[in-house]
Amino acid sequence: MRASAMNDTLVTVEDVSKKFCRSLKRSLWYGLRDLGSEFAGRRRSHRERLRTDEFWAVRNVGFSLARGECVGLIGHNGSGKTTLLRMLNGLVQPDAGRIALRGRVGALIALGAGFNPVLSGRENIFVNAAVLGLGRAEVARRFDEIVEFSGLAEFIDAPVQHYSSGMYVRLGFSIAAHVEPDVLLVDEALAVGDLAFVIKCMNKVAELRRNGTGVIFVSHNELQMRAAANRCVVLDHGRMLGDVDVEAAFRLYAEARANRPFAMTPAIGFAHEGPLRLEALAADSTYPPTALAPLRLLLRGLAERDADGVSLELRIWNADGQVVTAIDSGGQGQLLDLAPGRFELEVDIDALSLAPGPYRIAGGFRRNGEVLGWVRDLAHIDVAAPPGMKVAAGVCVTPARIAIRHDGAAREASA
């Protein structure tokens, strides 16, 4: 433990706000005007108001982080989590409010952030550690430990431009965790790591906390958050819903998702174009769909020519990018004959077994293994918990009846 007391406040965030502009042209113009105002010493009166095409990415957020604590940040994609971490790391400045940090900050905010792609892993360790405040002699003393933790000894002298995303995470986390930071910022980077390394990182986070490091941890993985954090800040569209314990945080998160309308997402680019295309997906049920309840999906599409004997396939992905289940009409013995023109399909699910949470649906058509059209994003859905049931973890809901039989009762019954 460091010399200072464990209850020292390392991070203070007070009513912090940050806005961005949707238009690149206006953004550049606003930037020039703001620089001129700064040089002229004029007060930037626009800080508290939105100009044309601007929006609040973070609005009036406040919390603190004590030494040895881990605060989780949760919220839907675009809720402001990464923007907040970038302000904490000094990469962007808030438009309003105050951020105060004490001590050395280690950050893993984006894959490959701060790495020079033409330099080797060895050289990038020295460069990154120097940026975080370590001298060359100190980096050399910790070098073997950093490499051993990353598991990249075989590739440490190769240019990092040849590294996979998982290797980037290994090297980036190893550097950030071994510079003995007072504050460690981790932004969803562990989502691409293999399970063994993720467990290793979670153990390292626990060790750092015992030694007095404060951690701010962003993840959509509820199990990781429950393992790492002792409380969570919940964000929704840039605003703070609460600073509460982990259990209450995920209830707030679920309620915020449930209040958003069903995403009838049009096709956002085709992973594979073909004569058959799906154009929209909706749910013929009260939103959000509930685990263990029936669900009817309605699909619309277009056939450019006759297509007989094709199979409809839908794949459902969770927030961690894993395929958790699939619907394959051909595998169930139901092949479709589609005539040229527009068509509609109904997919009836007897009981939705997905655990509560956000999911993405992709889909398309195949015939004898040939892809006749595939769409990456048909819709994003949020599954709610069934009434009266609490689902702790996992990717599916498995109802079961449990009977208790005591030895005494069994002997008595058999007598």
C-alpha positions as semicolon CSV with decimal commas, in nm:
position;residue;x (nm);y (nm);z (nm)
1;M;0,000;0,000;0,000
2;R;0,121;0,348;-0,078
3;A;0,212;0,580;0,204
4;S;-0,105;0,789;0,173
5;A;-0,425;0,671;0,333
6;M;-0,648;0,427;0,147
7;N;-0,942;0,666;0,165
8;D;-0,763;0,942;-0,029
9;T;-0,975;1,081;-0,310
10;L;-0,790;1,033;-0,638
11;V;-1,052;1,154;-0,887
12;T;-1,317;1,423;-0,846
13;V;-1,565;1,492;-1,126
14;E;-1,799;1,788;-1,067
15;D;-2,088;1,868;-1,306
16;V;-1,878;1,785;-1,611
17;S;-2,027;1,840;-1,958
18;K;-1,890;1,792;-2,308
19;K;-2,056;1,860;-2,642
20;F;-1,970;1,772;-3,000
21;C;-2,090;1,881;-3,341
22;R;-2,249;1,641;-3,591
23;S;-2,134;1,848;-3,889
24;L;-1,762;1,839;-3,971
25;K;-1,776;2,175;-4,150
26;R;-1,951;2,348;-3,860
27;S;-1,720;2,173;-3,613
28;L;-1,412;2,319;-3,783
29;W;-1,572;2,664;-3,792
30;Y;-1,669;2,648;-3,424
31;G;-1,316;2,535;-3,341
32;L;-1,162;2,834;-3,514
33;R;-1,403;3,073;-3,343
34;D;-1,332;2,920;-3,003
35;L;-0,956;2,945;-3,054
36;G;-0,997;3,310;-3,146
37;S;-1,201;3,373;-2,833
38;E;-0,935;3,201;-2,620
39;F;-0,652;3,410;-2,770
40;A;-0,855;3,729;-2,727
41;G;-0,926;3,644;-2,364
42;R;-1,301;3,653;-2,415
43;R;-1,534;3,439;-2,210
44;R;-1,677;3,149;-2,409
45;S;-2,046;3,210;-2,342
46;H;-2,146;2,919;-2,566
47;R;-2,010;2,662;-2,321
48;E;-2,349;2,620;-2,149
49;R;-2,563;2,624;-2,464
50;L;-2,585;2,422;-2,783
51;R;-2,517;2,577;-3,121
52;T;-2,653;2,444;-3,450
53;D;-2,577;2,071;-3,500
54;E;-2,425;2,036;-3,152
55;F;-2,530;1,777;-2,893
56;W;-2,432;1,692;-2,537
57;A;-2,214;1,379;-2,528
58;V;-2,180;1,415;-2,148
59;R;-2,404;1,638;-1,939
60;N;-2,367;1,733;-1,569
61;V;-2,188;1,416;-1,457
62;G;-2,031;1,403;-1,114
63;F;-1,867;1,133;-0,898
64;S;-1,548;1,061;-0,706
65;L;-1,297;0,777;-0,689
66;A;-1,109;0,689;-0,371
67;R;-0,781;0,503;-0,344
68;G;-0,842;0,128;-0,371
69;E;-1,190;0,168;-0,521
70;C;-1,317;0,044;-0,857
71;V;-1,598;0,246;-1,013
72;G;-1,771;0,095;-1,315
73;L;-1,918;0,298;-1,599
74;I;-2,212;0,132;-1,773
75;G;-2,456;0,248;-2,038
76;H;-2,562;0,182;-2,395
77;N;-2,328;0,251;-2,687
78;G;-2,314;0,629;-2,729
79;S;-2,408;0,702;-2,369
80;G;-2,087;0,902;-2,307
81;K;-1,862;0,649;-2,133
82;T;-1,561;0,681;-2,364
83;T;-1,596;1,059;-2,386
84;L;-1,587;1,077;-2,007
85;L;-1,275;0,858;-1,990
86;R;-1,103;1,071;-2,252
87;M;-1,170;1,380;-2,043
88;L;-1,032;1,201;-1,735
89;N;-0,719;1,113;-1,930
90;G;-0,679;1,472;-2,055
91;L;-0,729;1,384;-2,422
92;V;-1,023;1,627;-2,450
93;Q;-1,125;1,917;-2,228
94;P;-1,472;1,952;-2,073
95;D;-1,691;2,241;-2,185
96;A;-1,821;2,284;-1,830
97;G;-1,748;2,149;-1,485
98;R;-1,425;2,043;-1,317
99;I;-1,207;1,731;-1,313
100;A;-0,934;1,687;-1,052
101;L;-0,693;1,391;-1,056
102;R;-0,409;1,302;-0,820
103;G;-0,111;1,089;-0,909
104;R;-0,007;0,892;-1,214
105;V;-0,278;0,779;-1,458
106;G;-0,254;0,458;-1,661
107;A;-0,508;0,432;-1,942
108;L;-0,620;0,165;-2,185
109;I;-0,890;0,351;-2,379
110;A;-0,864;0,219;-2,734
111;L;-0,689;-0,065;-2,910
112;G;-0,344;0,048;-3,017
113;A;-0,384;0,397;-2,872
114;G;-0,041;0,550;-2,826
115;F;0,139;0,273;-3,017
116;N;0,364;0,356;-3,311
117;P;0,284;0,084;-3,566
118;V;0,633;0,076;-3,722
119;L;0,808;0,035;-3,387
120;S;0,850;-0,304;-3,223
121;G;0,667;-0,410;-2,911
122;R;0,991;-0,359;-2,715
123;E;1,028;-0,001;-2,838
124;N;0,662;0,078;-2,777
125;I;0,694;-0,037;-2,416
126;F;0,966;0,222;-2,354
127;V;0,778;0,496;-2,542
128;N;0,443;0,433;-2,371
129;A;0,593;0,398;-2,026
130;A;0,785;0,724;-2,078
131;V;0,460;0,900;-2,169
132;L;0,312;0,766;-1,843
133;G;0,602;0,919;-1,648
134;L;0,860;0,642;-1,607
135;G;1,231;0,697;-1,671
136;R;1,425;0,462;-1,898
137;A;1,604;0,290;-1,610
138;E;1,274;0,228;-1,432
139;V;1,116;0,087;-1,749
140;A;1,417;-0,142;-1,801
141;R;1,374;-0,272;-1,445
142;R;1,008;-0,361;-1,511
143;F;1,049;-0,468;-1,873
144;D;1,068;-0,844;-1,814
145;E;0,763;-0,833;-1,588
146;I;0,561;-0,643;-1,851
147;V;0,657;-0,888;-2,127
148;E;0,592;-1,193;-1,911
149;F;0,245;-1,069;-1,816
150;S;0,158;-0,995;-2,180
151;G;0,270;-1,337;-2,299
152;L;0,426;-1,177;-2,609
153;A;0,793;-1,265;-2,556
154;E;0,804;-1,444;-2,892
155;F;0,679;-1,135;-3,077
156;I;0,820;-0,852;-2,866
157;D;1,071;-0,747;-3,137
158;A;0,816;-0,754;-3,421
159;P;0,650;-0,428;-3,539
160;V;0,318;-0,385;-3,363
161;Q;0,148;-0,318;-3,698
162;H;0,156;-0,696;-3,738
163;Y;-0,012;-0,758;-3,402
164;S;-0,369;-0,882;-3,375
165;S;-0,627;-0,688;-3,173
166;G;-0,583;-0,935;-2,888
167;M;-0,207;-0,879;-2,888
168;Y;-0,263;-0,501;-2,877
169;V;-0,477;-0,550;-2,566
170;R;-0,219;-0,774;-2,403
171;L;0,062;-0,523;-2,454
172;G;-0,146;-0,214;-2,372
173;F;-0,289;-0,354;-2,049
174;S;0,048;-0,489;-1,938
175;I;0,211;-0,148;-1,976
176;A;-0,074;0,042;-1,809
177;A;-0,091;-0,200;-1,516
178;H;0,283;-0,219;-1,448
179;V;0,367;0,149;-1,428
180;E;0,215;0,143;-1,077
181;P;-0,060;0,393;-1,163
182;D;-0,254;0,573;-0,895
183;V;-0,553;0,568;-1,133
184;L;-0,615;0,301;-1,396
185;L;-0,869;0,367;-1,676
186;V;-0,992;0,066;-1,877
187;D;-1,244;0,113;-2,158
188;E;-1,401;-0,210;-2,293
189;A;-1,062;-0,321;-2,424
190;L;-1,082;-0,657;-2,244
191;A;-1,382;-0,752;-2,458
192;V;-1,147;-0,874;-2,734
193;G;-0,909;-1,069;-2,511
194;D;-0,915;-1,445;-2,473
195;L;-1,073;-1,579;-2,155
196;A;-0,747;-1,682;-1,985
197;F;-0,597;-1,337;-2,033
198;V;-0,917;-1,161;-1,923
199;I;-0,910;-1,361;-1,597
200;K;-0,543;-1,269;-1,557
201;C;-0,630;-0,900;-1,606
202;M;-0,917;-0,915;-1,356
203;N;-0,680;-1,066;-1,098
204;K;-0,430;-0,788;-1,173
205;V;-0,701;-0,525;-1,121
206;A;-0,779;-0,678;-0,781
207;E;-0,408;-0,674;-0,692
208;L;-0,373;-0,310;-0,796
209;R;-0,673;-0,216;-0,584
210;R;-0,520;-0,389;-0,280
211;N;-0,207;-0,180;-0,338
212;G;-0,407;0,141;-0,345
213;T;-0,479;0,202;-0,716
214;G;-0,817;0,347;-0,800
215;V;-0,978;0,192;-1,108
216;I;-1,244;0,324;-1,348
217;F;-1,370;0,030;-1,550
218;V;-1,596;0,033;-1,857
219;S;-1,754;-0,290;-1,978
220;H;-2,080;-0,428;-2,113
221;N;-1,993;-0,762;-1,952
222;E;-2,199;-0,789;-1,634
223;L;-1,986;-1,071;-1,490
224;Q;-1,666;-0,866;-1,532
225;M;-1,834;-0,563;-1,376
226;R;-1,960;-0,761;-1,077
227;A;-1,613;-0,908;-1,028
228;A;-1,425;-0,578;-1,055
229;A;-1,642;-0,290;-0,932
230;N;-1,783;-0,204;-0,592
231;R;-2,019;0,057;-0,741
232;C;-2,125;0,189;-1,081
233;V;-2,207;0,517;-1,251
234;V;-2,493;0,462;-1,498
235;L;-2,505;0,684;-1,808
236;D;-2,788;0,725;-2,058
237;H;-2,756;0,965;-2,354
238;G;-2,480;1,152;-2,172
239;R;-2,673;1,202;-1,850
240;M;-2,605;1,030;-1,521
241;L;-2,887;0,806;-1,395
242;G;-2,716;0,718;-1,069
243;D;-2,403;0,639;-0,869
244;V;-2,512;0,316;-0,698
245;D;-2,405;-0,038;-0,611
246;V;-2,358;-0,284;-0,898
247;E;-2,690;-0,463;-0,846
248;A;-2,890;-0,140;-0,853
249;A;-2,684;-0,012;-1,148
250;F;-2,783;-0,297;-1,377
251;R;-3,148;-0,252;-1,277
252;L;-3,122;0,115;-1,379
253;Y;-2,949;0,015;-1,702
254;A;-3,223;-0,238;-1,784
255;E;-3,497;0,017;-1,712
256;A;-3,331;0,272;-1,939
257;R;-3,308;0,017;-2,222
258;A;-3,669;-0,089;-2,174
259;N;-3,790;0,269;-2,219
260;R;-3,634;0,296;-2,566
261;P;-3,842;0,202;-2,871
262;F;-3,779;-0,116;-3,066
263;A;-3,500;-0,060;-3,317
264;M;-3,643;-0,123;-3,666
265;T;-3,296;-0,086;-3,812
266;P;-3,271;-0,075;-4,191
267;A;-2,984;-0,266;-4,348
268;I;-2,659;-0,083;-4,277
269;G;-2,444;-0,218;-4,558
270;F;-2,449;-0,576;-4,673
271;A;-2,191;-0,825;-4,555
272;H;-2,276;-1,018;-4,872
273;E;-2,496;-0,886;-5,151
274;G;-2,708;-1,126;-5,353
275;P;-3,041;-1,174;-5,525
276;L;-3,226;-1,194;-5,191
277;R;-3,216;-0,915;-4,938
278;L;-3,372;-0,847;-4,601
279;E;-3,463;-0,483;-4,549
280;A;-3,628;-0,457;-4,207
281;L;-3,715;-0,652;-3,897
282;A;-3,973;-0,571;-3,630
283;A;-4,133;-0,751;-3,336
284;D;-4,505;-0,825;-3,328
285;S;-4,521;-0,801;-2,949
286;T;-4,508;-0,556;-2,663
287;Y;-4,158;-0,412;-2,635
288;P;-3,929;-0,512;-2,480
289;P;-3,956;-0,885;-2,552
290;T;-3,953;-1,092;-2,235
291;A;-3,743;-1,400;-2,169
292;L;-3,942;-1,727;-2,178
293;A;-4,234;-1,553;-2,355
294;P;-4,339;-1,615;-2,718
295;L;-4,202;-1,372;-2,976
296;R;-4,302;-1,313;-3,338
297;L;-4,048;-1,147;-3,566
298;L;-4,171;-0,981;-3,885
299;L;-3,925;-0,953;-4,174
300;R;-3,957;-0,768;-4,503
301;G;-3,734;-0,819;-4,803
302;L;-3,688;-0,818;-5,178
303;A;-3,623;-1,103;-5,422
304;E;-3,467;-0,998;-5,752
305;R;-3,548;-1,336;-5,913
306;D;-3,707;-1,673;-5,838
307;A;-3,537;-1,850;-5,550
308;D;-3,663;-2,198;-5,461
309;G;-3,544;-2,418;-5,177
310;V;-3,366;-2,148;-4,977
311;S;-3,304;-2,141;-4,604
312;L;-3,361;-1,837;-4,383
313;E;-3,092;-1,793;-4,117
314;L;-3,094;-1,544;-3,829
315;R;-2,799;-1,510;-3,592
316;I;-2,828;-1,339;-3,255
317;W;-2,518;-1,176;-3,106
318;N;-2,473;-1,053;-2,749
319;A;-2,303;-0,731;-2,637
320;D;-1,965;-0,908;-2,623
321;G;-1,980;-0,994;-2,994
322;Q;-2,053;-1,365;-2,945
323;V;-2,313;-1,559;-3,143
324;V;-2,539;-1,697;-2,871
325;T;-2,799;-1,871;-3,087
326;A;-2,924;-1,903;-3,443
327;I;-3,250;-1,977;-3,623
328;D;-3,206;-2,191;-3,938
329;S;-3,522;-2,282;-4,127
330;G;-3,337;-2,534;-4,345
331;G;-3,197;-2,711;-4,042
332;Q;-3,555;-2,750;-3,922
333;G;-3,663;-2,895;-4,254
334;Q;-3,840;-2,582;-4,379
335;L;-3,710;-2,454;-4,713
336;L;-3,864;-2,141;-4,865
337;D;-3,973;-2,069;-5,223
338;L;-3,958;-1,695;-5,296
339;A;-4,102;-1,532;-5,606
340;P;-3,960;-1,210;-5,757
341;G;-4,070;-0,893;-5,579
342;R;-4,125;-0,788;-5,222
343;F;-4,208;-1,044;-4,954
344;E;-4,284;-1,068;-4,583
345;L;-4,188;-1,345;-4,344
346;E;-4,313;-1,429;-3,995
347;V;-4,082;-1,610;-3,753
348;D;-4,254;-1,749;-3,445
349;I;-4,040;-1,828;-3,140
350;D;-4,231;-2,041;-2,887
351;A;-4,028;-1,924;-2,587
352;L;-3,743;-1,672;-2,602
353;S;-3,470;-1,829;-2,389
354;L;-3,223;-1,538;-2,405
355;A;-3,111;-1,388;-2,075
356;P;-3,207;-1,022;-2,018
357;G;-2,981;-0,780;-2,202
358;P;-2,904;-0,618;-2,539
359;Y;-2,864;-0,826;-2,856
360;R;-2,801;-0,771;-3,227
361;I;-2,967;-0,972;-3,502
362;A;-2,804;-1,046;-3,838
363;G;-2,955;-1,260;-4,110
364;G;-2,987;-1,372;-4,467
365;F;-3,049;-1,661;-4,703
366;R;-2,854;-1,968;-4,813
367;R;-2,909;-2,247;-5,062
368;N;-2,688;-2,556;-5,060
369;G;-2,428;-2,361;-4,863
370;E;-2,425;-2,064;-5,104
371;V;-2,502;-1,725;-4,949
372;L;-2,777;-1,548;-5,146
373;G;-2,769;-1,231;-4,937
374;W;-2,663;-1,140;-4,584
375;V;-2,720;-0,830;-4,370
376;R;-2,499;-0,741;-4,074
377;D;-2,758;-0,544;-3,880
378;L;-3,127;-0,620;-3,902
379;A;-3,215;-0,494;-3,555
380;H;-3,098;-0,438;-3,201
381;I;-3,328;-0,582;-2,936
382;D;-3,334;-0,566;-2,558
383;V;-3,469;-0,865;-2,368
384;A;-3,640;-0,807;-2,034
385;A;-3,648;-1,042;-1,737
386;P;-3,963;-1,253;-1,699
387;P;-4,203;-1,131;-1,428
388;G;-4,100;-1,240;-1,083
389;M;-3,772;-1,395;-1,200
390;K;-3,423;-1,261;-1,137
391;V;-3,160;-1,379;-1,385
392;A;-2,812;-1,342;-1,239
393;A;-2,586;-1,427;-1,531
394;G;-2,540;-1,623;-1,850
395;V;-2,666;-1,600;-2,207
396;C;-2,984;-1,802;-2,168
397;V;-3,268;-1,852;-1,922
398;T;-3,309;-2,209;-1,801
399;P;-3,620;-2,265;-1,588
400;A;-3,611;-2,567;-1,361
401;R;-3,820;-2,722;-1,082
402;I;-3,627;-2,803;-0,766
403;A;-3,751;-3,051;-0,508
404;I;-3,602;-3,087;-0,161
405;R;-3,605;-3,427;0,010
406;H;-3,469;-3,466;0,362
407;D;-3,329;-3,798;0,477
408;G;-3,565;-3,809;0,772
409;A;-3,869;-3,744;0,556
410;A;-3,754;-4,005;0,305
411;R;-3,710;-4,273;0,575
412;E;-4,039;-4,183;0,729
413;A;-4,214;-4,199;0,390
414;S;-4,067;-4,539;0,314
415;A;-4,152;-4,687;0,654
